[in-house]
C-alpha cells in the first residue's frame, strides 16, 4: 500500500516537531502530568471545603473530562468540575498550562459572574523546578485581574457566594 502525499507531509511535520521539542530540552510530558495533577488537587481541595454541604446534599461537585490544546503540550485531557446548587451551576474549566506570569489558568463561571484562578510561583528568585513545586493557586479579582490573592478556604467561599449571587440577607 502506497503512502499518500498527505500522509508523508504529516509524518515529516511530526518528525520535525519531535526533533524541535527534543532539542528544546524541556520535559513536556512531565510538565503536562504535573499540571493535570495540580488540577485534580484543586478539585479535591474544593470538594474538601464543600464537604459538609455535599454531605447534607445542599451542593454537589461532579467531575468530567475536558480537552485542552496547548502549543507546547499538544491536546490532552484534564479534569473539569461543576458545582451544583439547586438549579444553578458553577463551572470549573481549566484553560491552559501556559499563562503570562504563571503555570496555569482555570476559569470559574457562575450564574452571577466569572473568576480566574492562576497557578503562580511564590518565589521568582529560585530555580524553575523549585518554583513549580512551590506554585500556589491565586484568585484574580474579577474587577481588577492584576490583583491576586491566595486561594484559601475563605477566598474560595467569598468567590462561591459572589458567583452564585448569595446575599447574607436572603
One Martini backbone bead per residue (centre of mass of N, CA, C, O) as a GRO file, in nm:
protein
  170
    1UNK     BB    1   0.095   0.038   0.024
    2UNK     BB    2   0.066   0.363  -0.044
    3UNK     BB    3   0.182   0.669   0.038
    4UNK     BB    4   0.062   0.962   0.078
    5UNK     BB    5   0.123   1.288   0.063
    6UNK     BB    6  -0.016   1.359   0.326
    7UNK     BB    7   0.125   1.150   0.511
    8UNK     BB    8   0.410   1.250   0.459
    9UNK     BB    9   0.369   1.537   0.561
   10UNK     BB   10   0.283   1.462   0.851
   11UNK     BB   11   0.533   1.294   0.927
   12UNK     BB   12   0.740   1.520   0.886
   13UNK     BB   13   0.621   1.715   1.089
   14UNK     BB   14   0.638   1.531   1.335
   15UNK     BB   15   0.947   1.500   1.327
   16UNK     BB   16   1.011   1.802   1.361
   17UNK     BB   17   0.872   1.839   1.632
   18UNK     BB   18   1.028   1.630   1.793
   19UNK     BB   19   1.301   1.761   1.748
   20UNK     BB   20   1.240   2.039   1.868
   21UNK     BB   21   1.159   1.934   2.154
   22UNK     BB   22   1.425   1.787   2.211
   23UNK     BB   23   1.608   2.047   2.184
   24UNK     BB   24   1.474   2.217   2.411
   25UNK     BB   25   1.476   2.024   2.698
   26UNK     BB   26   1.193   1.976   2.764
   27UNK     BB   27   0.950   1.816   2.984
   28UNK     BB   28   0.635   1.791   2.873
   29UNK     BB   29   0.518   1.545   3.014
   30UNK     BB   30   0.576   1.630   3.304
   31UNK     BB   31   0.427   1.901   3.287
   32UNK     BB   32   0.147   1.784   3.224
   33UNK     BB   33   0.118   1.600   3.472
   34UNK     BB   34   0.144   1.823   3.679
   35UNK     BB   35  -0.103   1.989   3.587
   36UNK     BB   36  -0.315   1.768   3.617
   37UNK     BB   37  -0.264   1.730   3.925
   38UNK     BB   38  -0.334   2.022   4.015
   39UNK     BB   39  -0.631   2.001   3.934
   40UNK     BB   40  -0.710   1.770   4.116
   41UNK     BB   41  -0.629   1.914   4.380
   42UNK     BB   42  -0.826   2.147   4.350
   43UNK     BB   43  -1.086   1.975   4.351
   44UNK     BB   44  -1.031   1.838   4.623
   45UNK     BB   45  -1.031   2.098   4.789
   46UNK     BB   46  -1.317   2.190   4.722
   47UNK     BB   47  -1.451   1.937   4.833
   48UNK     BB   48  -1.357   1.977   5.121
   49UNK     BB   49  -1.485   2.263   5.167
   50UNK     BB   50  -1.784   2.120   5.082
   51UNK     BB   51  -1.849   1.860   5.250
   52UNK     BB   52  -2.102   1.939   5.423
   53UNK     BB   53  -2.280   2.022   5.174
   54UNK     BB   54  -2.260   1.743   5.042
   55UNK     BB   55  -2.367   1.561   5.275
   56UNK     BB   56  -2.651   1.745   5.284
   57UNK     BB   57  -2.732   1.809   4.972
   58UNK     BB   58  -2.681   2.113   4.874
   59UNK     BB   59  -2.433   2.009   4.710
   60UNK     BB   60  -2.246   1.943   4.411
   61UNK     BB   61  -1.956   1.756   4.282
   62UNK     BB   62  -1.845   1.730   3.957
   63UNK     BB   63  -1.678   1.534   3.705
   64UNK     BB   64  -1.480   1.584   3.409
   65UNK     BB   65  -1.378   1.586   3.073
   66UNK     BB   66  -1.125   1.778   2.918
   67UNK     BB   67  -0.993   1.963   2.641
   68UNK     BB   68  -0.660   2.060   2.571
   69UNK     BB   69  -0.472   2.311   2.372
   70UNK     BB   70  -0.129   2.329   2.358
   71UNK     BB   71   0.149   2.412   2.205
   72UNK     BB   72   0.354   2.234   2.382
   73UNK     BB   73   0.141   1.981   2.473
   74UNK     BB   74  -0.103   1.976   2.323
   75UNK     BB   75  -0.342   1.738   2.342
   76UNK     BB   76  -0.547   1.701   2.646
   77UNK     BB   77  -0.651   1.575   2.948
   78UNK     BB   78  -0.886   1.700   3.194
   79UNK     BB   79  -1.022   1.811   3.472
   80UNK     BB   80  -1.349   1.902   3.555
   81UNK     BB   81  -1.602   2.116   3.707
   82UNK     BB   82  -1.920   2.096   3.906
   83UNK     BB   83  -2.132   2.311   4.083
   84UNK     BB   84  -2.433   2.240   4.255
   85UNK     BB   85  -2.717   2.473   4.315
   86UNK     BB   86  -2.971   2.347   4.254
   87UNK     BB   87  -3.009   2.504   3.928
   88UNK     BB   88  -2.708   2.587   3.966
   89UNK     BB   89  -2.378   2.671   3.822
   90UNK     BB   90  -2.027   2.591   3.867
   91UNK     BB   91  -1.760   2.627   3.649
   92UNK     BB   92  -1.456   2.429   3.612
   93UNK     BB   93  -1.210   2.555   3.370
   94UNK     BB   94  -0.958   2.460   3.211
   95UNK     BB   95  -0.725   2.631   2.985
   96UNK     BB   96  -0.401   2.647   3.077
   97UNK     BB   97  -0.043   2.590   3.124
   98UNK     BB   98  -0.012   2.885   2.980
   99UNK     BB   99   0.089   3.187   3.141
  100UNK     BB  100   0.134   3.492   3.228
  101UNK     BB  101   0.289   3.456   3.538
  102UNK     BB  102   0.243   3.131   3.505
  103UNK     BB  103   0.116   2.764   3.520
  104UNK     BB  104  -0.200   2.839   3.510
  105UNK     BB  105  -0.558   2.812   3.410
  106UNK     BB  106  -0.880   2.876   3.574
  107UNK     BB  107  -1.215   2.886   3.517
  108UNK     BB  108  -1.501   3.052   3.682
  109UNK     BB  109  -1.846   2.986   3.620
  110UNK     BB  110  -2.135   3.176   3.692
  111UNK     BB  111  -2.447   3.324   3.725
  112UNK     BB  112  -2.280   3.612   3.846
  113UNK     BB  113  -1.998   3.521   3.708
  114UNK     BB  114  -1.635   3.555   3.712
  115UNK     BB  115  -1.329   3.367   3.750
  116UNK     BB  116  -0.968   3.346   3.825
  117UNK     BB  117  -0.720   3.092   3.821
  118UNK     BB  118  -0.377   3.096   3.931
  119UNK     BB  119  -0.065   2.943   3.880
  120UNK     BB  120   0.190   3.045   4.107
  121UNK     BB  121   0.471   3.172   4.198
  122UNK     BB  122   0.626   3.258   4.514
  123UNK     BB  123   0.941   3.247   4.391
  124UNK     BB  124   1.141   3.392   4.141
  125UNK     BB  125   1.450   3.336   4.260
  126UNK     BB  126   1.421   3.047   4.188
  127UNK     BB  127   1.422   2.767   4.051
  128UNK     BB  128   1.205   2.617   3.845
  129UNK     BB  129   1.148   2.357   4.009
  130UNK     BB  130   1.081   2.510   4.271
  131UNK     BB  131   0.850   2.679   4.161
  132UNK     BB  132   0.664   2.449   4.089
  133UNK     BB  133   0.644   2.318   4.376
  134UNK     BB  134   0.542   2.619   4.504
  135UNK     BB  135   0.292   2.654   4.367
  136UNK     BB  136  -0.004   2.866   4.368
  137UNK     BB  137  -0.322   2.948   4.413
  138UNK     BB  138  -0.491   3.220   4.251
  139UNK     BB  139  -0.709   3.499   4.284
  140UNK     BB  140  -0.874   3.691   4.065
  141UNK     BB  141  -1.000   3.982   4.040
  142UNK     BB  142  -1.275   4.049   3.853
  143UNK     BB  143  -1.209   4.373   3.834
  144UNK     BB  144  -0.880   4.313   3.906
  145UNK     BB  145  -0.657   4.102   3.766
  146UNK     BB  146  -0.385   4.204   3.907
  147UNK     BB  147  -0.529   4.110   4.165
  148UNK     BB  148  -0.389   3.881   4.393
  149UNK     BB  149  -0.507   3.595   4.581
  150UNK     BB  150  -0.510   3.352   4.779
  151UNK     BB  151  -0.631   3.030   4.782
  152UNK     BB  152  -0.875   2.987   5.014
  153UNK     BB  153  -1.139   2.917   5.191
  154UNK     BB  154  -1.229   3.214   5.210
  155UNK     BB  155  -1.198   3.294   4.904
  156UNK     BB  156  -1.378   3.071   4.800
  157UNK     BB  157  -1.638   3.149   4.949
  158UNK     BB  158  -1.658   3.431   4.822
  159UNK     BB  159  -1.673   3.337   4.531
  160UNK     BB  160  -1.924   3.163   4.560
  161UNK     BB  161  -2.115   3.387   4.653
  162UNK     BB  162  -2.071   3.577   4.412
  163UNK     BB  163  -2.138   3.369   4.171
  164UNK     BB  164  -2.434   3.305   4.306
  165UNK     BB  165  -2.563   3.554   4.460
  166UNK     BB  166  -2.523   3.562   4.775
  167UNK     BB  167  -2.704   3.674   5.051
  168UNK     BB  168  -2.731   3.735   5.387
  169UNK     BB  169  -3.050   3.825   5.365
  170UNK     BB  170  -3.135   3.584   5.118
   0.00000   0.00000   0.00000
